[in-house]
Amino acid sequence: LCDPEPGAEVMMPGPAGKVMLMPEEDPTTDYIMVATGTGIAPFRGFVRRLFMEETPAASVYKGEAWLFLGVANSDALLYDDEFQDAKARYPENFRLDYALSREQENKKGGKMYIQDKVEEYADEIFTKLEGGAHMYFCGLKGMMPGIQDMLAGVCESKGIDYDEWIKGLKKAKQWHVEVY
């Protein structure tokens, strides 16, 4: 990027795929987004597309976009000003929850990790998924076992086979994972 002349075309390859695409067929679809650290990047795009840019999706969106972000402390909250603005302007359509591992405690008195914050809303998230919501994960893969254990517990309490339930979400393209 240092050598091209101003105005020169530059090829910028990057990851390609459909894992992190946001379906826009149904403007009432709820989106549950779970990120750790820099995994927030695609969800910043989602929030901008739904609430800050003049897009066909934004003009008709009636669902709820719910963002969970886990970081160590509040000074590591990326794009907080944008998220707070969306929350203030669209309180019926945008929810925001932070898990700050060095500043908050979970219900057991330990550090508040992203899976702990999501677990606080386990039944509500389960209900949303049953109603067709899409759930996205991006960031550190270490969050996934806690998330999966939490959802397995909800399934068990409802007499539902977790493995079959997850298969159904994947088949319906409601479960999106991009972790590293």
C-alpha positions as CSV (number, residue, x, y, z in Angstrom):
1,L,0.0,0.0,0.0
2,C,3.0,2.3,0.2
3,D,4.1,2.3,-3.4
4,P,0.9,2.9,-5.6
5,E,0.2,6.3,-7.0
6,P,-2.9,8.1,-5.8
7,G,-5.9,6.8,-7.7
8,A,-4.3,3.5,-8.6
9,E,-6.5,0.4,-8.3
10,V,-5.4,-2.0,-5.5
11,M,-6.4,-5.6,-5.1
12,M,-7.5,-6.3,-1.6
13,P,-8.2,-10.0,-1.2
14,G,-9.8,-11.3,2.0
15,P,-11.9,-14.0,3.4
16,A,-14.8,-15.1,1.3
17,G,-17.8,-17.0,2.2
18,K,-21.4,-16.8,3.4
19,V,-21.1,-17.5,7.1
20,M,-21.4,-13.9,8.2
21,L,-24.0,-12.7,5.7
22,M,-27.1,-11.1,7.1
23,P,-30.4,-12.4,5.6
24,E,-32.7,-9.5,4.6
25,E,-35.7,-11.4,3.2
26,D,-37.8,-10.9,6.3
27,P,-37.5,-7.5,7.9
28,T,-38.8,-8.9,11.2
29,T,-35.9,-11.3,11.7
30,D,-34.1,-11.0,15.0
31,Y,-30.3,-11.1,14.9
32,I,-28.3,-12.2,18.0
33,M,-24.6,-11.3,17.6
34,V,-21.9,-12.5,20.0
35,A,-18.4,-11.2,19.7
36,T,-15.1,-11.2,21.6
37,G,-12.6,-8.4,20.9
38,T,-11.9,-7.8,17.2
39,G,-14.6,-10.3,16.4
40,I,-16.8,-7.2,16.6
41,A,-15.9,-6.1,13.1
42,P,-18.7,-7.9,11.1
43,F,-21.3,-6.9,13.6
44,R,-20.3,-3.2,13.3
45,G,-21.2,-3.7,9.7
46,F,-24.5,-5.2,10.6
47,V,-25.4,-2.3,13.0
48,R,-24.3,0.3,10.4
49,R,-26.3,-1.4,7.7
50,L,-29.4,-1.6,9.8
51,F,-29.3,1.7,11.7
52,M,-26.8,4.2,10.3
53,E,-26.8,3.9,6.5
54,E,-29.5,4.5,4.0
55,T,-30.0,0.9,2.8
56,P,-33.1,-1.1,1.7
57,A,-32.6,-3.2,4.8
58,A,-32.6,-0.2,7.2
59,S,-35.7,1.4,5.7
60,V,-37.8,-1.7,6.5
61,Y,-36.2,-3.4,9.5
62,K,-38.6,-4.1,12.3
63,G,-36.8,-6.9,14.1
64,E,-34.4,-6.7,17.0
65,A,-30.6,-6.8,16.6
66,W,-29.0,-7.8,19.9
67,L,-25.3,-7.4,20.3
68,F,-23.2,-9.1,23.0
69,L,-19.5,-8.0,23.2
70,G,-16.9,-9.5,25.5
71,V,-13.7,-7.6,26.3
72,A,-11.4,-7.3,29.3
73,N,-12.4,-3.8,30.4
74,S,-14.4,-0.8,29.3
75,D,-11.5,1.0,27.7
76,A,-11.3,-1.9,25.2
77,L,-14.9,-1.4,23.9
78,L,-14.5,-0.9,20.2
79,Y,-17.0,1.3,18.4
80,D,-18.9,2.0,21.6
81,D,-19.9,5.5,20.5
82,E,-21.6,4.0,17.4
83,F,-23.4,1.3,19.3
84,Q,-24.6,3.7,22.0
85,D,-25.9,6.0,19.2
86,A,-27.8,3.1,17.6
87,K,-29.2,2.1,21.0
88,A,-30.4,5.7,21.7
89,R,-31.9,6.2,18.3
90,Y,-33.5,2.7,17.9
91,P,-34.3,1.5,21.4
92,E,-37.0,-0.9,20.2
93,N,-34.7,-2.5,17.6
94,F,-31.2,-2.5,19.1
95,R,-30.0,-4.1,22.3
96,L,-26.5,-4.0,23.6
97,D,-24.8,-6.1,26.4
98,Y,-21.2,-6.0,27.4
99,A,-19.2,-8.6,29.3
100,L,-16.2,-7.0,30.9
101,S,-14.1,-9.7,32.4
102,R,-11.9,-7.5,34.5
103,E,-14.7,-5.2,35.7
104,Q,-17.8,-7.4,36.1
105,E,-18.6,-10.6,38.0
106,N,-20.8,-13.4,36.8
107,K,-23.5,-14.9,39.0
108,K,-21.0,-17.3,40.6
109,G,-18.7,-14.5,41.6
110,G,-16.1,-15.2,38.9
111,K,-15.0,-13.1,36.0
112,M,-17.8,-12.1,33.5
113,Y,-17.0,-13.7,30.2
114,I,-19.1,-13.5,27.1
115,Q,-20.7,-16.9,27.7
116,D,-21.7,-15.8,31.2
117,K,-23.4,-12.6,29.8
118,V,-25.3,-14.6,27.2
119,E,-26.3,-17.2,29.8
120,E,-28.1,-14.4,31.7
121,Y,-30.6,-14.3,28.9
122,A,-30.6,-18.0,28.0
123,D,-34.4,-18.5,27.9
124,E,-35.0,-15.4,25.9
125,I,-32.3,-16.3,23.4
126,F,-33.7,-19.8,23.1
127,T,-37.2,-18.4,22.5
128,K,-35.9,-16.0,19.8
129,L,-34.1,-18.9,18.1
130,E,-37.2,-21.0,18.2
131,G,-39.0,-18.0,16.5
132,G,-36.5,-17.9,13.6
133,A,-33.8,-15.6,14.9
134,H,-30.3,-15.9,13.5
135,M,-27.4,-16.2,15.9
136,Y,-23.9,-15.2,14.9
137,F,-20.5,-15.8,16.7
138,C,-17.3,-14.1,15.8
139,G,-14.0,-13.9,17.8
140,L,-12.2,-16.3,20.1
141,K,-13.3,-20.0,19.7
142,G,-13.0,-20.3,23.5
143,M,-16.4,-18.8,23.9
144,M,-18.2,-21.6,22.1
145,P,-18.1,-24.4,24.7
146,G,-19.7,-22.1,27.3
147,I,-22.4,-21.0,24.9
148,Q,-23.1,-24.5,23.7
149,D,-23.2,-25.8,27.3
150,M,-25.7,-23.1,28.2
151,L,-28.0,-23.8,25.3
152,A,-27.7,-27.6,26.0
153,G,-28.9,-26.8,29.6
154,V,-31.9,-24.9,28.3
155,C,-32.8,-27.7,25.9
156,E,-32.5,-30.3,28.7
157,S,-34.8,-28.2,30.9
158,K,-37.3,-28.2,28.1
159,G,-37.0,-31.9,27.2
160,I,-35.4,-31.1,23.8
161,D,-32.5,-33.1,22.3
162,Y,-29.7,-30.5,22.0
163,D,-27.9,-32.1,19.1
164,E,-31.1,-32.4,17.0
165,W,-32.0,-28.8,17.9
166,I,-28.6,-27.4,16.8
167,K,-28.8,-29.5,13.6
168,G,-32.2,-27.9,13.0
169,L,-30.7,-24.4,13.4
170,K,-27.9,-25.2,11.1
171,K,-30.2,-26.7,8.5
172,A,-32.4,-23.5,8.7
173,K,-29.3,-21.4,8.3
174,Q,-29.9,-19.7,11.6
175,W,-26.5,-20.6,13.3
176,H,-23.4,-18.7,12.0
177,V,-20.0,-19.3,13.5
178,E,-16.7,-17.7,12.5
179,V,-14.3,-18.2,15.3
180,Y,-10.5,-18.6,15.6
